[in-house]
Amino acid sequence: MSDPLWIGTYHGRHDGTQATVTATRDDLRPEPYAWTCTCGTAQTFPTTYGLDRSAWRHTHPTLLDRLRHRTAHYRR
């Protein structure tokens, strides 16, 4: 069994706290590209397309992303 290969690390903030996202590649998974955040969120991808953009936006949310998150939080 092979270990996941490190692709990159993204540092930023979301929800008012520091966040670090680590992007990896593991050929043994159905979707080999993935990122995992220190907040517990994770996402997988079949190709590298979208991996960097998604990881970056998770640690550097746009104003629209922050508004969506707040709206969803208040609706709960």
C-alpha positions in Angstrom: 0.0 0.0 0.0 1.4 3.4 -1.0 1.3 6.5 1.0 -0.5 9.6 -0.4 1.8 12.0 -2.3 1.8 15.5 -1.0 0.8 18.1 -3.6 0.5 21.4 -1.7 -0.5 23.2 1.4 -2.7 26.3 1.7 -2.8 28.5 4.7 -5.6 31.0 5.4 -8.6 31.7 7.5 -12.3 30.8 7.5 -15.0 31.1 10.1 -12.7 33.4 12.1 -10.0 30.7 12.7 -6.7 29.7 11.1 -7.1 27.0 8.6 -4.6 24.8 6.8 -5.5 22.7 3.8 -3.3 19.8 2.6 -3.7 18.6 -1.0 -2.7 15.0 -1.7 -2.7 12.3 -4.4 -3.4 8.6 -3.8 -3.7 6.4 -6.8 -5.4 3.7 -4.7 -8.6 5.8 -4.3 -11.3 6.0 -7.0 -10.9 9.8 -7.0 -7.1 10.1 -6.4 -6.8 13.9 -5.8 -8.1 15.3 -2.5 -7.6 18.0 0.1 -8.3 17.9 3.8 -8.6 20.9 6.1 -7.7 21.2 9.8 -11.4 22.1 10.4 -12.4 18.5 9.3 -13.7 19.3 5.9 -12.4 17.2 2.9 -13.1 17.0 -0.8 -12.0 14.6 -3.5 -11.5 15.0 -7.3 -11.0 12.6 -10.2 -8.4 15.0 -11.8 -6.2 17.9 -10.7 -8.7 20.3 -12.4 -10.5 22.2 -9.6 -8.3 20.9 -6.8 -6.2 24.0 -6.3 -9.1 26.4 -6.8 -11.3 24.6 -4.4 -8.6 24.3 -1.7 -7.6 28.0 -2.1 -11.3 29.2 -1.9 -11.7 27.1 1.3 -8.9 28.9 3.0 -9.6 32.3 1.3 -13.4 32.5 1.0 -14.9 35.3 -1.1 -17.4 37.7 0.3 -20.1 35.7 -1.5 -18.9 32.4 0.1 -19.0 34.0 3.6 -22.5 35.3 3.0 -23.7 31.9 1.8 -22.2 30.3 4.9 -23.8 32.8 7.3 -27.2 32.4 5.6 -27.0 28.6 5.9 -26.0 28.9 9.5 -28.9 31.2 10.4 -31.4 28.9 8.6 -30.5 26.0 10.8 
